[in-house]
Amino acid sequence: LGWSILYTTKDRGLQVYVGDIFTLKMEELGRFDGIWDRGALVSIPEDTRDRYATIIKRLLRPHFRYLLNNFLYKPVEKFQGPPYAVPNYLVHKLFGDIATWKVLETADRMTKEELKEVGLDVCMELFLLLTPRGL
């Protein structure tokens, strides 16, 4: 594949593509039961998020699971990213037409001292699971 590197198990039961999602060739991929976004959505600027969400939605099969790592900063003005904060209302705006979501876990990413040093009250990572609406 010219646009990515493919890592796969011998039985092809698990395949991991590493590449630029904006240059992928949809016809080479097909659709997926599950996608883990470990840092893509939070690494792209706000003006490309709609395009990104459109691509992800086209890649998902009807009974998908989409695991999304997200970030939350307060006050958001104090840290401009990346990784960017993608508020939950924006996750809903991007994917709410096909999915519902729930927070699986949260994790603090800075100590109180580190927060104070950079002027933040909160810096946490959220792990969200998106599943098809009505499931």
LUMPA-568728 format. One line per 8 residues: number of its first residue (from 1); their letters; for each residue x, y, z of N, C-alpha, C, O. Coordinates in Angstrom, 2 decimals, m for minus. Example, Ala and Ser with C-alpha at 12.3 -4.5 7.8 and 13.67 -1.06 7.14 Angstrom:
BEGIN
1	AS	13.19 m5.69 7.80 12.30 m4.50 7.80 13.20 m3.30 7.80 14.24 m3.32 8.46 | 12.85 m2.25 7.08 13.67 m1.06 7.14 12.90 0.03 7.87 13.41 1.14 8.04
//
This chain:
BEGIN
1	LGWSILYT	0.84 m1.18 0.00 0.00 0.00 0.00 0.88 1.23 0.00 1.74 1.38 0.87 | 0.69 2.10 m0.93 1.51 3.29 m1.04 1.21 4.36 m0.02 2.06 5.22 0.23 | 0.05 4.34 0.59 m0.38 5.40 1.51 m0.23 5.01 2.97 m0.44 5.85 3.85 | 0.12 3.73 3.25 0.24 3.32 4.65 1.15 2.11 4.79 1.58 1.51 3.80 | 1.42 1.78 6.03 2.11 0.54 6.38 1.06 m0.36 7.01 0.26 0.09 7.83 | 1.06 m1.62 6.63 0.09 m2.58 7.16 0.82 m3.60 8.02 1.75 m4.27 7.58 | 0.35 m3.71 9.26 0.83 m4.75 10.16 m0.32 m5.74 10.33 m1.45 m5.33 10.56 | m0.03 m7.03 10.21 m1.10 m8.02 10.27 m0.62 m9.29 10.95 0.56 m9.64 10.90
9	TKDRGLQV	m1.55 m9.98 11.59 m1.24 m11.29 12.16 m1.22 m12.30 11.02 m1.75 m12.04 9.94 | m0.61 m13.45 11.26 m0.49 m14.47 10.22 m1.85 m14.90 9.66 m1.99 m15.14 8.46 | m2.84 m14.98 10.54 m4.17 m15.40 10.08 m5.01 m14.23 9.55 m6.16 m14.43 9.16 | m4.44 m13.03 9.54 m5.09 m11.80 9.08 m6.32 m11.44 9.91 m7.17 m10.67 9.47 | m6.41 m12.01 11.12 m7.51 m11.71 12.02 m7.42 m10.30 12.59 m8.43 m9.72 13.00 | m6.22 m9.76 12.63 m6.00 m8.40 13.10 m5.08 m7.70 12.11 m4.01 m8.19 11.77 | m5.54 m6.54 11.65 m4.74 m5.73 10.75 m4.70 m4.31 11.28 m5.72 m3.75 11.66 | m3.50 m3.75 11.30 m3.31 m2.39 11.77 m2.68 m1.59 10.63 m1.61 m1.92 10.14
17	YVGDIFTL	m3.40 m0.53 10.23 m2.91 0.36 9.19 m2.33 1.61 9.86 m2.96 2.19 10.74 | m1.14 2.01 9.43 m0.51 3.21 9.93 m0.24 4.11 8.73 0.57 3.78 7.87 | m0.93 5.24 8.69 m0.75 6.12 7.55 m1.59 7.37 7.69 m2.18 7.63 8.73 | m1.62 8.14 6.63 m2.36 9.39 6.58 m3.78 9.11 6.12 m4.00 8.75 4.97 | m4.74 9.27 7.00 m6.13 8.94 6.70 m6.68 9.80 5.56 m7.61 9.38 4.86 | m6.13 10.98 5.36 m6.64 11.87 4.32 m6.15 11.47 2.93 m6.63 12.01 1.93 | m5.21 10.51 2.85 m4.75 10.04 1.54 m5.08 8.58 1.31 m4.66 8.00 0.31 | m5.82 7.97 2.22 m6.12 6.55 2.08 m6.99 6.27 0.86 m7.69 7.16 0.36
25	KMEELGRF	m6.93 5.05 0.40 m7.73 4.61 m0.73 m8.83 3.69 m0.19 m8.58 2.53 0.12 | m10.04 4.23 m0.10 m11.17 3.52 0.49 m11.38 2.15 m0.16 m11.69 1.17 0.52 | m11.21 2.09 m1.47 m11.46 0.83 m2.18 m10.46 m0.26 m1.79 m10.76 m1.44 m1.98 | m9.31 0.09 m1.27 m8.32 m0.89 m0.83 m8.61 m1.39 0.58 m8.09 m2.43 0.99 | m9.43 m0.67 1.32 m9.65 m1.00 2.72 m10.90 m1.81 3.00 m10.86 m2.78 3.75 | m12.00 m1.43 2.42 m13.27 m2.02 2.81 m13.75 m1.34 4.07 m13.46 m0.17 4.32 | m14.51 m2.10 4.88 m15.07 m1.53 6.11 m14.62 m2.35 7.31 m14.18 m3.50 7.17 | m14.74 m1.74 8.50 m14.18 m2.35 9.70 m15.23 m2.52 10.79 m16.16 m1.72 10.92
33	DGIWDRGA	m15.07 m3.60 11.57 m15.89 m3.83 12.75 m15.48 m2.88 13.88 m16.32 m2.42 14.66 | m14.20 m2.59 13.94 m13.69 m1.75 15.02 m12.58 m0.84 14.54 m11.76 m1.22 13.71 | m12.57 0.36 15.09 m11.49 1.32 14.83 m11.07 1.89 16.18 m11.91 2.26 17.00 | m9.77 1.95 16.40 m9.23 2.57 17.61 m8.50 3.84 17.17 m7.48 3.78 16.49 | m9.03 4.96 17.57 m8.42 6.25 17.30 m7.59 6.63 18.51 m8.11 7.17 19.49 | m6.31 6.33 18.45 m5.42 6.54 19.58 m4.87 7.96 19.66 m4.22 8.31 20.65 | m5.12 8.77 18.67 m4.60 10.12 18.74 m4.80 10.92 17.46 m4.22 12.00 17.31 | m5.61 10.42 16.55 m5.80 11.12 15.28 m6.70 12.34 15.44 m6.30 13.46 15.11
41	LVSIPEDT	m7.90 12.14 15.95 m8.86 13.25 16.05 m8.30 14.40 16.89 m8.52 15.57 16.57 | m7.58 14.07 17.95 m7.03 15.13 18.82 m5.77 15.77 18.26 m5.26 16.73 18.83 | m5.26 15.24 17.16 m4.03 15.81 16.60 m4.29 16.70 15.39 m3.39 17.38 14.91 | m5.53 16.70 14.90 m5.82 17.49 13.70 m6.54 18.78 14.06 m7.29 18.82 15.04 | m6.32 19.84 13.30 m6.97 21.12 13.58 m8.49 21.03 13.41 m9.01 20.15 12.72 | m9.18 21.93 14.04 m10.64 21.93 14.06 m11.24 21.95 12.66 m12.29 21.34 12.42 | m10.61 22.65 11.72 m11.19 22.77 10.38 m11.10 21.50 9.54 m11.66 21.47 8.44 | m10.43 20.47 10.02 m10.37 19.20 9.29 m11.16 18.09 9.98 m11.22 16.97 9.47
49	RDRYATII	m11.77 18.37 11.10 m12.46 17.31 11.87 m13.70 16.78 11.18 m13.97 15.58 11.25 | m14.47 17.63 10.50 m15.64 17.14 9.76 m15.22 16.16 8.67 m15.84 15.12 8.49 | m14.19 16.50 7.96 m13.67 15.63 6.89 m13.19 14.29 7.48 m13.47 13.23 6.93 | m12.49 14.37 8.59 m12.02 13.16 9.27 m13.20 12.28 9.69 m13.19 11.08 9.45 | m14.22 12.88 10.31 m15.38 12.11 10.77 m16.10 11.46 9.60 m16.58 10.33 9.73 | m16.20 12.13 8.49 m16.84 11.57 7.30 m16.10 10.31 6.84 m16.73 9.31 6.50 | m14.79 10.36 6.83 m13.98 9.21 6.43 m14.19 8.06 7.41 m14.42 6.92 6.99 | m14.10 8.34 8.71 m14.28 7.29 9.72 m15.65 6.63 9.56 m15.75 5.40 9.58
57	KRLLRPHF	m16.69 7.42 9.40 m18.04 6.86 9.27 m18.18 5.98 8.04 m18.90 4.98 8.07 | m17.50 6.32 6.97 m17.52 5.48 5.76 m16.77 4.17 5.96 m17.05 3.19 5.28 | m15.82 4.14 6.89 m15.02 2.94 7.13 m15.69 1.94 8.09 m15.28 0.78 8.16 | m16.71 2.38 8.80 m17.33 1.54 9.83 m18.43 0.65 9.27 m19.26 1.08 8.47 | m18.43 m0.61 9.71 m19.52 m1.52 9.37 m20.73 m1.18 10.25 m20.59 m0.44 11.22 | m21.91 m1.72 9.92 m23.12 m1.36 10.67 m23.06 m1.65 12.18 m23.65 m0.89 12.96 | m22.39 m2.69 12.61 m22.35 m3.03 14.04 m20.96 m2.73 14.62 m20.36 m3.58 15.28 | m20.48 m1.54 14.36 m19.12 m1.14 14.70 m18.91 m0.87 16.19 m19.86 m0.72 16.96
65	RYLLNNFL	m17.64 m0.81 16.54 m17.17 m0.27 17.81 m16.03 0.68 17.45 m15.09 0.32 16.75 | m16.14 1.92 17.95 m15.13 2.94 17.66 m14.62 3.46 18.99 m15.34 4.15 19.72 | m13.38 3.13 19.30 m12.75 3.56 20.55 m11.97 4.83 20.27 m11.11 4.87 19.39 | m12.27 5.88 21.03 m11.70 7.20 20.79 m11.00 7.70 22.04 m11.62 7.83 23.10 | m9.72 7.97 21.93 m8.98 8.64 23.00 m9.13 10.13 22.78 m8.88 10.64 21.69 | m9.54 10.83 23.83 m9.82 12.26 23.73 m9.15 12.97 24.90 m8.70 12.33 25.85 | m9.07 14.29 24.83 m8.46 15.08 25.90 m9.39 16.19 26.34 m10.19 16.71 25.56 | m9.27 16.56 27.61 m10.03 17.65 28.20 m9.06 18.52 28.99 m8.31 18.03 29.83
73	YKPVEKFQ	m9.09 19.82 28.69 m8.28 20.80 29.41 m9.21 21.87 29.95 m10.18 22.24 29.29 | m8.92 22.35 31.13 m9.65 23.51 31.67 m8.65 24.41 32.37 m7.85 23.93 33.17 | m8.66 25.69 32.09 m9.41 26.32 31.01 m8.76 26.00 29.66 m7.54 25.97 29.54 | m9.58 25.75 28.67 m9.11 25.30 27.37 m8.20 26.34 26.69 m7.35 25.98 25.88 | m8.39 27.60 27.02 m7.56 28.65 26.41 m6.09 28.55 26.80 m5.23 29.08 26.10 | m5.80 27.89 27.91 m4.43 27.82 28.42 m3.57 26.80 27.67 m2.34 26.85 27.75 | m4.20 25.87 26.95 m3.43 24.87 26.21 m4.04 24.71 24.84 m5.17 24.25 24.71 | m3.29 25.10 23.84 m3.83 25.10 22.48 m3.56 23.81 21.71 m4.07 23.64 20.60
81	GPPYAVPN	m2.77 22.88 22.29 m2.54 21.59 21.64 m1.53 21.68 20.53 m0.97 22.75 20.31 | m1.27 20.61 19.84 m1.86 19.29 20.05 m1.24 18.56 21.23 m0.13 18.90 21.64 | m1.90 17.59 21.79 m3.24 17.16 21.39 m4.28 18.21 21.76 m4.23 18.83 22.82 | m5.23 18.38 20.84 m6.30 19.34 21.05 m7.41 18.73 21.90 m7.63 17.52 21.86 | m8.08 19.55 22.65 m9.27 19.09 23.35 m10.41 19.03 22.33 m10.60 19.95 21.54 | m11.14 17.93 22.35 m12.32 17.79 21.50 m13.50 17.59 22.47 m13.74 16.48 22.92 | m14.22 18.67 22.78 m15.30 18.57 23.77 m16.33 17.51 23.39 m16.53 17.23 22.21 | m16.97 16.94 24.40 m17.95 15.88 24.15 m19.07 16.34 23.23 m19.57 15.55 22.43
89	YLVHKLFG	m19.47 17.62 23.33 m20.52 18.09 22.43 m20.06 18.01 20.97 m20.87 17.80 20.07 | m18.75 18.19 20.73 m18.23 18.10 19.37 m18.17 16.65 18.89 m18.44 16.37 17.73 | m17.83 15.73 19.80 m17.89 14.30 19.45 m19.31 13.97 19.01 m19.52 13.27 18.02 | m20.29 14.47 19.76 m21.69 14.23 19.40 m22.03 14.86 18.05 m22.72 14.25 17.23 | m21.55 16.08 17.81 m21.81 16.74 16.53 m21.20 15.95 15.37 m21.82 15.82 14.32 | m19.99 15.44 15.56 m19.29 14.72 14.49 m19.88 13.33 14.22 m19.96 12.90 13.07 | m20.29 12.63 15.29 m20.68 11.23 15.14 m22.10 10.91 15.60 m22.55 9.77 15.45 | m22.81 11.89 16.16 m24.12 11.65 16.73 m25.17 11.18 15.74 m26.17 10.59 16.15
97	DIATWKVL	m24.95 11.42 14.46 m25.91 10.95 13.47 m25.90 9.44 13.31 m26.89 8.85 12.87 | m24.78 8.79 13.67 m24.71 7.32 13.53 m24.42 6.61 14.85 m24.59 5.39 14.94 | m24.00 7.35 15.88 m23.49 6.68 17.08 m23.94 7.35 18.37 m24.26 8.54 18.41 | m23.97 6.53 19.40 m24.04 7.04 20.76 m22.68 6.75 21.38 m21.95 5.89 20.91 | m22.36 7.47 22.44 m21.04 7.28 23.04 m21.16 7.28 24.55 m22.10 7.82 25.14 | m20.17 6.64 25.15 m20.07 6.66 26.61 m18.60 6.71 26.99 m17.73 6.22 26.27 | m18.36 7.32 28.14 m17.00 7.40 28.66 m16.69 6.08 29.36 m17.40 5.68 30.29 | m15.65 5.40 28.91 m15.23 4.16 29.54 m14.32 4.40 30.73 m14.38 3.70 31.74
105	ETADRMTK	m13.46 5.42 30.59 m12.47 5.67 31.63 m11.92 7.08 31.45 m11.92 7.63 30.35 | m11.45 7.65 32.53 m10.73 8.92 32.48 m9.41 8.74 33.22 m9.30 7.92 34.14 | m8.43 9.52 32.82 m7.13 9.44 33.47 m6.52 10.84 33.53 m6.42 11.53 32.52 | m6.11 11.25 34.74 m5.40 12.52 34.88 m4.04 12.39 34.20 m3.37 11.37 34.33 | m3.64 13.42 33.49 m2.38 13.38 32.75 m1.32 14.31 33.32 m0.19 14.34 32.82 | m1.66 15.07 34.36 m0.68 15.95 35.01 m0.90 15.92 36.51 m2.02 15.76 36.99 | 0.19 16.09 37.23 0.08 16.22 38.68 m0.44 17.62 39.00 m0.48 18.48 38.12 | m0.83 17.84 40.24 m1.30 19.17 40.65 m0.22 20.22 40.43 m0.51 21.35 40.04
113	EELKEVGL	1.03 19.85 40.69 2.14 20.78 40.49 2.31 21.12 39.01 2.52 22.28 38.67 | 2.22 20.13 38.15 2.35 20.37 36.70 1.19 21.23 36.19 1.39 22.12 35.36 | m0.01 20.96 36.67 m1.17 21.76 36.28 m0.94 23.23 36.63 m1.16 24.12 35.81 | m0.51 23.46 37.87 m0.29 24.83 38.34 0.78 25.52 37.49 0.66 26.70 37.14 | 1.82 24.78 37.17 2.94 25.33 36.39 2.49 25.83 35.01 3.00 26.84 34.52 | 1.55 25.13 34.39 1.09 25.53 33.05 m0.23 26.29 33.07 m0.76 26.64 32.01 | m0.78 26.54 34.26 m1.99 27.33 34.38 m3.28 26.61 34.08 m4.27 27.23 33.70 | m3.28 25.29 34.26 m4.49 24.51 34.01 m5.11 24.04 35.32 m4.41 23.84 36.31
121	DVCMELFL	m6.41 23.87 35.31 m7.11 23.26 36.43 m7.28 21.76 36.21 m7.27 20.98 37.16 | m7.43 21.37 34.94 m7.68 19.97 34.57 m6.91 19.64 33.30 m6.87 20.44 32.36 | m6.32 18.47 33.27 m5.75 17.88 32.06 m5.99 16.38 32.17 m5.31 15.68 32.91 | m6.99 15.91 31.42 m7.28 14.49 31.52 m7.52 13.89 30.15 m7.91 14.57 29.20 | m7.27 12.60 30.09 m7.55 11.83 28.89 m8.84 11.06 29.12 m9.04 10.47 30.19 | m9.70 11.07 28.13 m10.96 10.34 28.20 m10.94 9.23 27.16 m10.46 9.42 26.05 | m11.45 8.08 27.54 m11.55 6.95 26.63 m13.03 6.74 26.36 m13.79 6.34 27.25 | m13.44 7.01 25.13 m14.84 6.95 24.74 m15.09 5.74 23.85 m14.25 5.38 23.03
129	LLTPRGL	m16.25 5.12 24.02 m16.67 4.04 23.13 m17.91 4.52 22.40 m18.93 4.86 23.00 | m17.81 4.53 21.07 m18.94 4.88 20.23 m19.50 3.60 19.62 m18.75 2.77 19.12 | m20.82 3.46 19.66 m21.50 2.30 19.11 m22.68 2.80 18.27 m23.11 3.94 18.42 | m23.20 1.96 17.39 m24.30 2.39 16.52 m25.51 2.84 17.31 m25.84 2.27 18.35 | m26.18 3.87 16.82 m27.43 4.34 17.42 m28.42 3.19 17.43 m28.51 2.43 16.46 | m29.16 3.07 18.53 m30.21 2.05 18.61 m29.72 0.66 18.95 m30.52 m0.28 19.00 | m28.44 0.49 19.19 m27.94 m0.83 19.55 m27.87 m0.99 21.05 m27.47 m2.05 21.54
//
